[in-house]
Amino acid sequence: MSIRLSREKINYLSRCILDAIFNNDQVEFLDEPNEIRLLIVKSIEEELNLYERLDKKAIEKIESQKKSIKEGSREWEILYRKYYNDEISKLGKLYD
């Protein structure tokens, strides 16, 4: 379930977000727009990396089972969703 975006797509998204913020009259910029865009890029990359780590943890849990579970099988998919959601739940508890 790994989410990967090309550098071009991340840059495109960052420009879209910056444009949306820039067009909001309630937002005041204290830095240059490109500096803000670079922070948006960094945030997107960090978020994608986080979900990639969660993905790896879920897969590692499946692979650590005594019984071998074939990737792509219904059982594998169910376990993957469960373990992935467990990892997301742990994150929520960290921020509470």
DSSP file (Angstrom, degrees, kcal/mol; ACC not computed):
  #  RESIDUE AA STRUCTURE BP1 BP2  ACC     N-H-->O    O-->H-N    N-H-->O    O-->H-N    TCO  KAPPA ALPHA  PHI   PSI    X-CA   Y-CA   Z-CA
    1    1 A M              0   0    0      0, 0.0    54,-0.1     0, 0.0    51,-0.0   0.000 360.0 360.0 360.0  12.0    0.0    0.0    0.0
    2    2 A S        -     0   0    0      1,-0.1     2,-0.6    50,-0.1    50,-0.1  -0.244 360.0-142.4 -57.2 135.0    3.0    2.2   -0.2
    3    3 A I        +     0   0    0     45,-0.2     2,-0.4     2,-0.0    49,-0.1  -0.895  22.7 178.2-104.5 122.3    2.3    5.7   -1.5
    4    4 A R        -     0   0    0     -2,-0.6     2,-0.4    48,-0.0    -2,-0.0  -0.984   6.9-174.0-126.6 134.9    4.9    7.1   -3.8
    5    5 A L        -     0   0    0     -2,-0.4    -2,-0.0    40,-0.0    43,-0.0  -0.978  25.7-119.6-125.5 140.5    4.8   10.5   -5.5
    6    6 A S     >  -     0   0    0     -2,-0.4     4,-2.3     1,-0.1     5,-0.2  -0.304  30.4-109.0 -70.4 161.9    7.3   11.8   -8.0
    7    7 A R  H  > S+     0   0    0      1,-0.2     4,-2.5     2,-0.2     5,-0.2   0.878 121.0  55.4 -58.1 -38.7    9.2   15.0   -7.2
    8    8 A E  H  > S+     0   0    0      2,-0.2     4,-2.4     1,-0.2    -1,-0.2   0.902 107.8  47.7 -63.6 -41.2    7.2   16.7   -9.9
    9    9 A K  H  > S+     0   0    0      2,-0.2     4,-2.7     1,-0.2    -2,-0.2   0.900 111.6  50.0 -68.1 -40.0    3.9   15.7   -8.3
   10   10 A I  H  X S+     0   0    0     -4,-2.3     4,-2.4     2,-0.2    -2,-0.2   0.922 112.3  47.7 -63.5 -42.8    5.1   16.8   -4.9
   11   11 A N  H  X S+     0   0    0     -4,-2.5     4,-2.0     2,-0.2    -2,-0.2   0.896 111.4  51.0 -63.8 -40.1    6.1   20.1   -6.3
   12   12 A Y  H  X S+     0   0    0     -4,-2.4     4,-2.3     2,-0.2    -2,-0.2   0.938 111.4  47.5 -62.2 -47.4    2.8   20.5   -8.2
   13   13 A L  H  X S+     0   0    0     -4,-2.7     4,-2.7     1,-0.2     5,-0.2   0.902 109.8  53.0 -60.4 -41.6    0.9   19.8   -4.9
   14   14 A S  H  X S+     0   0    0     -4,-2.4     4,-2.4     1,-0.2    -1,-0.2   0.882 109.4  48.8 -64.3 -36.7    3.0   22.2   -3.0
   15   15 A R  H  X S+     0   0    0     -4,-2.0     4,-2.7     2,-0.2    -1,-0.2   0.900 110.8  50.6 -68.3 -40.1    2.2   25.0   -5.6
   16   16 A C  H  X S+     0   0    0     -4,-2.3     4,-2.2     2,-0.2    -2,-0.2   0.923 112.8  45.9 -62.1 -44.4   -1.5   24.2   -5.4
   17   17 A I  H  X S+     0   0    0     -4,-2.7     4,-2.5     2,-0.2     5,-0.2   0.929 113.1  49.7 -64.2 -45.2   -1.5   24.4   -1.6
   18   18 A L  H  X S+     0   0    0     -4,-2.4     4,-3.2    -5,-0.2    -2,-0.2   0.918 110.5  50.4 -60.6 -43.6    0.6   27.6   -1.7
   19   19 A D  H  X S+     0   0    0     -4,-2.7     4,-2.0     2,-0.2    -1,-0.2   0.911 110.1  50.1 -60.4 -42.9   -1.9   29.1   -4.2
   20   20 A A  H  < S+     0   0    0     -4,-2.2    -1,-0.2     1,-0.2    -2,-0.2   0.910 115.3  42.9 -62.9 -42.3   -4.8   28.2   -2.0
   21   21 A I  H >< S+     0   0    0     -4,-2.5     3,-1.5     1,-0.2     6,-0.3   0.917 112.2  53.5 -68.5 -42.9   -3.2   29.7    1.0
   22   22 A F  H 3< S+     0   0    0     -4,-3.2    -2,-0.2     1,-0.3    -1,-0.2   0.837 106.5  53.0 -62.3 -34.1   -2.1   32.8   -0.9
   23   23 A N  T 3< S+     0   0    0     -4,-2.0     2,-0.7    -5,-0.2    -1,-0.3   0.456  87.0  98.1 -82.7  -0.6   -5.6   33.4   -2.2
   24   24 A N    X   -     0   0    0     -3,-1.5     3,-1.7    -4,-0.2    -4,-0.0  -0.803  63.2-156.2 -91.1 116.6   -7.0   33.4    1.4
   25   25 A D  T 3  S+     0   0    0     -2,-0.7    -1,-0.1     1,-0.3    -4,-0.0   0.674  89.7  64.3 -66.4 -16.4   -7.4   36.9    2.6
   26   26 A Q  T 3  S+     0   0    0     -5,-0.1     2,-0.5     2,-0.0    -1,-0.3   0.507  88.1  83.8 -86.1  -3.9   -7.2   35.8    6.2
   27   27 A V    <   -     0   0    0     -3,-1.7     2,-0.5    -6,-0.3    -3,-0.0  -0.862  60.4-163.2-105.7 131.8   -3.6   34.5    5.8
   28   28 A E        -     0   0    0     -2,-0.5     2,-0.4     2,-0.0    -3,-0.0  -0.956  15.5-136.5-113.4 128.4   -0.6   36.8    6.2
   29   29 A F        +     0   0    0     -2,-0.5     3,-0.0     1,-0.1    -2,-0.0  -0.686  24.0 174.9 -86.5 131.0    2.8   35.7    4.8
   30   30 A L        +     0   0    0     -2,-0.4     2,-0.3     2,-0.1    -1,-0.1   0.550  69.6  45.6-106.7 -13.8    5.8   36.4    7.0
   31   31 A D  S    S-     0   0    0      1,-0.1     5,-0.0     2,-0.0     0, 0.0  -0.762 101.1 -79.3-121.0 169.4    8.2   34.5    4.7
   32   32 A E    >>  -     0   0    0     -2,-0.3     4,-2.0     1,-0.1     3,-0.6  -0.406  43.2-117.6 -65.2 143.8    8.9   34.5    1.0
   33   33 A P  H 3> S+     0   0    0      0, 0.0     4,-2.6     0, 0.0     5,-0.2   0.860 114.3  53.4 -52.9 -39.4    6.4   32.3   -1.0
   34   34 A N  H 3> S+     0   0    0      2,-0.2     4,-2.3     1,-0.2     5,-0.1   0.872 106.2  52.8 -67.6 -34.4    9.1   30.0   -2.2
   35   35 A E  H <> S+     0   0    0     -3,-0.6     4,-1.7     2,-0.2    -1,-0.2   0.910 111.4  46.8 -63.1 -41.7   10.3   29.4    1.4
   36   36 A I  H  X S+     0   0    0     -4,-2.0     4,-2.1     2,-0.2    -2,-0.2   0.910 110.2  52.9 -66.0 -42.5    6.8   28.5    2.4
   37   37 A R  H  X S+     0   0    0     -4,-2.6     4,-2.4     1,-0.2    -2,-0.2   0.898 107.1  52.4 -60.5 -40.4    6.5   26.2   -0.6
   38   38 A L  H  X S+     0   0    0     -4,-2.3     4,-2.4     1,-0.2    -1,-0.2   0.864 107.9  51.3 -64.8 -35.8    9.7   24.4    0.4
   39   39 A L  H  X S+     0   0    0     -4,-1.7     4,-2.3     2,-0.2    -1,-0.2   0.874 108.9  51.3 -66.5 -36.5    8.2   23.8    3.8
   40   40 A I  H  X S+     0   0    0     -4,-2.1     4,-2.5     2,-0.2    -2,-0.2   0.919 109.3  50.3 -64.9 -43.3    5.1   22.4    2.2
   41   41 A V  H  X S+     0   0    0     -4,-2.4     4,-2.6     1,-0.2    -2,-0.2   0.935 110.8  49.4 -58.8 -47.3    7.3   20.1    0.1
   42   42 A K  H  X S+     0   0    0     -4,-2.4     4,-2.6     1,-0.2    -1,-0.2   0.903 110.5  50.5 -60.6 -41.8    9.1   19.0    3.3
   43   43 A S  H  X S+     0   0    0     -4,-2.3     4,-2.2     2,-0.2    -1,-0.2   0.910 110.5  48.8 -63.8 -42.8    5.9   18.3    5.1
   44   44 A I  H  X S+     0   0    0     -4,-2.5     4,-2.5     2,-0.2    -2,-0.2   0.936 112.6  48.3 -61.8 -46.5    4.5   16.2    2.2
   45   45 A E  H  X S+     0   0    0     -4,-2.6     4,-2.4     1,-0.2    -2,-0.2   0.907 111.4  49.7 -62.1 -42.2    7.7   14.2    2.1
   46   46 A E  H  X S+     0   0    0     -4,-2.6     4,-2.2     2,-0.2    -1,-0.2   0.899 111.3  49.4 -63.9 -40.0    7.7   13.6    5.8
   47   47 A E  H  X S+     0   0    0     -4,-2.2     4,-2.1     2,-0.2    -2,-0.2   0.914 111.3  48.6 -66.0 -43.0    4.1   12.5    5.8
   48   48 A L  H  X S+     0   0    0     -4,-2.5     4,-1.8     1,-0.2   -45,-0.2   0.900 111.2  50.9 -63.3 -40.4    4.8   10.1    2.9
   49   49 A N  H  X S+     0   0    0     -4,-2.4     4,-2.2     2,-0.2    -2,-0.2   0.887 107.7  53.7 -63.9 -39.1    7.8    8.7    4.7
   50   50 A L  H  X S+     0   0    0     -4,-2.2     4,-2.1     1,-0.2    -2,-0.2   0.945 110.2  45.6 -60.2 -48.9    5.7    8.2    7.9
   51   51 A Y  H  X S+     0   0    0     -4,-2.1     4,-2.0     1,-0.2    -1,-0.2   0.811 109.9  55.4 -67.8 -28.6    3.1    6.2    6.0
   52   52 A E  H  X S+     0   0    0     -4,-1.8     4,-2.3     2,-0.2    -1,-0.2   0.896 107.6  49.2 -68.0 -39.4    5.8    4.2    4.3
   53   53 A R  H  X S+     0   0    0     -4,-2.2     4,-2.4     2,-0.2    -2,-0.2   0.898 110.5  50.5 -65.5 -39.5    7.3    3.2    7.7
   54   54 A L  H  X S+     0   0    0     -4,-2.1     4,-2.3     2,-0.2    -2,-0.2   0.903 109.1  52.2 -62.5 -40.8    3.8    2.2    8.9
   55   55 A D  H  X S+     0   0    0     -4,-2.0     4,-2.2     1,-0.2    -2,-0.2   0.924 110.1  48.0 -59.7 -46.6    3.4    0.1    5.7
   56   56 A K  H  X S+     0   0    0     -4,-2.3     4,-2.7     1,-0.2    -2,-0.2   0.895 110.1  52.1 -63.9 -40.8    6.8   -1.6    6.4
   57   57 A K  H  X S+     0   0    0     -4,-2.4     4,-2.1     2,-0.2    -1,-0.2   0.913 109.6  49.3 -62.6 -41.8    5.8   -2.3   10.1
   58   58 A A  H  X S+     0   0    0     -4,-2.3     4,-1.8     2,-0.2    -2,-0.2   0.919 112.8  47.1 -63.4 -43.2    2.5   -3.9    9.0
   59   59 A I  H  X S+     0   0    0     -4,-2.2     4,-2.6     1,-0.2    -2,-0.2   0.903 109.6  53.7 -66.0 -41.2    4.3   -6.1    6.5
   60   60 A E  H  X S+     0   0    0     -4,-2.7     4,-1.3     1,-0.2    -1,-0.2   0.892 107.2  52.1 -60.2 -39.4    7.0   -7.1    9.0
   61   61 A K  H  < S+     0   0    0     -4,-2.1     4,-0.3     2,-0.2    -1,-0.2   0.900 110.4  47.8 -64.0 -40.2    4.3   -8.2   11.5
   62   62 A I  H >< S+     0   0    0     -4,-1.8     3,-1.4     1,-0.2    -2,-0.2   0.930 111.6  50.1 -64.7 -44.3    2.7  -10.4    8.8
   63   63 A E  H 3< S+     0   0    0     -4,-2.6    -1,-0.2     1,-0.3    -2,-0.2   0.718 102.8  61.9 -68.1 -20.6    6.1  -11.9    7.9
   64   64 A S  T 3< S+     0   0    0     -4,-1.3    -1,-0.3    -5,-0.2    -2,-0.2   0.509  78.2 115.4 -84.9  -2.8    6.8  -12.6   11.5
   65   65 A Q  S <  S-     0   0    0     -3,-1.4     4,-0.1    -4,-0.3    -3,-0.0  -0.335  72.7-129.2 -63.4 146.6    3.8  -15.0   11.8
   66   66 A K  S    S+     0   0    0      2,-0.1     2,-0.4    -2,-0.0    -1,-0.1   0.910  97.0  63.2 -61.7 -41.8    4.6  -18.6   12.4
   67   67 A K  S    S-     0   0    0      1,-0.1     2,-0.4    -3,-0.0    -2,-0.1  -0.694  95.5-118.2 -86.5 133.9    2.4  -19.6    9.5
   68   68 A S        -     0   0    0     -2,-0.4     2,-0.5    -4,-0.1    -5,-0.1  -0.574  28.8-161.0 -73.0 127.8    3.5  -18.3    6.1
   69   69 A I        -     0   0    0     -2,-0.4     2,-0.3    -7,-0.2    -4,-0.1  -0.952  16.8-126.7-116.5 122.4    0.9  -16.1    4.6
   70   70 A K    >   -     0   0    0     -2,-0.5     3,-2.0     1,-0.1     6,-0.4  -0.490  27.4-115.3 -72.8 127.3    1.0  -15.5    0.9
   71   71 A E  T 3  S+     0   0    0     -2,-0.3     3,-0.1     1,-0.3    -1,-0.1  -0.357 101.3  27.2 -60.8 136.5    1.1  -11.8   -0.1
   72   72 A G  T 3  S+     0   0    0      1,-0.4    -1,-0.3     2,-0.1    -2,-0.1   0.213  91.8 124.7  94.5 -14.9   -2.0  -10.8   -1.9
   73   73 A S  S <> S-     0   0    0     -3,-2.0     4,-2.5     1,-0.1    -1,-0.4  -0.321  76.7-110.2 -72.7 162.3   -4.2  -13.5   -0.3
   74   74 A R  H  > S+     0   0    0      1,-0.2     4,-2.4     2,-0.2     5,-0.2   0.909 120.3  51.4 -58.8 -43.1   -7.4  -12.5    1.5
   75   75 A E  H  > S+     0   0    0      1,-0.2     4,-2.6     2,-0.2     5,-0.2   0.910 109.6  50.0 -61.4 -42.7   -5.8  -13.4    4.8
   76   76 A W  H  > S+     0   0    0     -6,-0.4     4,-2.9     1,-0.2    -2,-0.2   0.923 110.9  49.1 -62.1 -44.9   -2.7  -11.3    4.1
   77   77 A E  H  X S+     0   0    0     -4,-2.5     4,-2.4     2,-0.2    -2,-0.2   0.901 111.6  48.9 -62.8 -41.8   -4.9   -8.3    3.1
   78   78 A I  H  X S+     0   0    0     -4,-2.4     4,-2.2     2,-0.2    -2,-0.2   0.940 114.6  44.7 -63.8 -47.4   -7.0   -8.6    6.3
   79   79 A L  H  X S+     0   0    0     -4,-2.6     4,-3.2     2,-0.2     5,-0.3   0.903 111.4  54.1 -63.5 -40.8   -3.9   -8.8    8.5
   80   80 A Y  H  X S+     0   0    0     -4,-2.9     4,-2.9    -5,-0.2     5,-0.3   0.952 110.2  45.8 -58.9 -50.2   -2.3   -5.9    6.6
   81   81 A R  H  X S+     0   0    0     -4,-2.4     4,-2.6     1,-0.2    -1,-0.2   0.904 114.6  49.0 -59.6 -42.0   -5.3   -3.6    7.1
   82   82 A K  H  X S+     0   0    0     -4,-2.2     4,-2.3    -5,-0.2    -2,-0.2   0.960 115.8  41.2 -63.1 -51.8   -5.4   -4.6   10.8
   83   83 A Y  H  X S+     0   0    0     -4,-3.2     4,-2.1     2,-0.2    -2,-0.2   0.885 115.3  51.1 -66.1 -38.8   -1.7   -4.1   11.5
   84   84 A Y  H  X S+     0   0    0     -4,-2.9     4,-2.1    -5,-0.3    -1,-0.2   0.939 112.3  46.2 -63.2 -47.2   -1.6   -0.9    9.5
   85   85 A N  H  X S+     0   0    0     -4,-2.6     4,-2.5    -5,-0.3    -2,-0.2   0.855 109.2  56.0 -65.2 -34.4   -4.6    0.5   11.3
   86   86 A D  H  X S+     0   0    0     -4,-2.3     4,-2.1    -5,-0.2    -1,-0.2   0.921 107.9  48.4 -60.4 -43.4   -3.0   -0.6   14.6
   87   87 A E  H  X S+     0   0    0     -4,-2.1     4,-1.6     2,-0.2    -2,-0.2   0.887 110.9  49.9 -65.3 -39.3    0.1    1.4   13.8
   88   88 A I  H  X S+     0   0    0     -4,-2.1     4,-1.9     1,-0.2    -1,-0.2   0.907 109.0  52.8 -64.9 -40.7   -2.0    4.5   12.8
   89   89 A S  H  X S+     0   0    0     -4,-2.5     4,-1.8     1,-0.2    -2,-0.2   0.895 105.4  54.5 -61.1 -40.2   -3.9    4.2   16.1
   90   90 A K  H  X S+     0   0    0     -4,-2.1     4,-1.5     1,-0.2    -1,-0.2   0.889 105.7  53.4 -60.6 -38.5   -0.6    4.1   18.0
   91   91 A L  H  X S+     0   0    0     -4,-1.6     4,-1.4     1,-0.2     3,-0.3   0.925 105.8  52.8 -61.8 -44.3    0.3    7.4   16.3
   92   92 A G  H  X S+     0   0    0     -4,-1.9     4,-0.6     1,-0.2    -1,-0.2   0.876 107.6  51.5 -58.5 -38.8   -2.9    9.0   17.4
   93   93 A K  H  < S+     0   0    0     -4,-1.8     3,-0.4     1,-0.2    -1,-0.2   0.816 104.6  57.4 -69.6 -29.6   -2.2    8.0   21.0
   94   94 A L  H  < S+     0   0    0     -4,-1.5    -1,-0.2    -3,-0.3    -2,-0.2   0.841 110.1  43.9 -67.4 -32.3    1.3    9.6   20.8
   95   95 A Y  H  <        0   0    0     -4,-1.4    -1,-0.2    -3,-0.2    -2,-0.2   0.511 360.0 360.0 -93.4  -5.1   -0.2   12.9   19.8
   96   96 A D     <        0   0    0     -4,-0.6    -1,-0.2    -3,-0.4    -2,-0.1   0.488 360.0 360.0 -75.5 360.0   -3.0   12.9   22.5
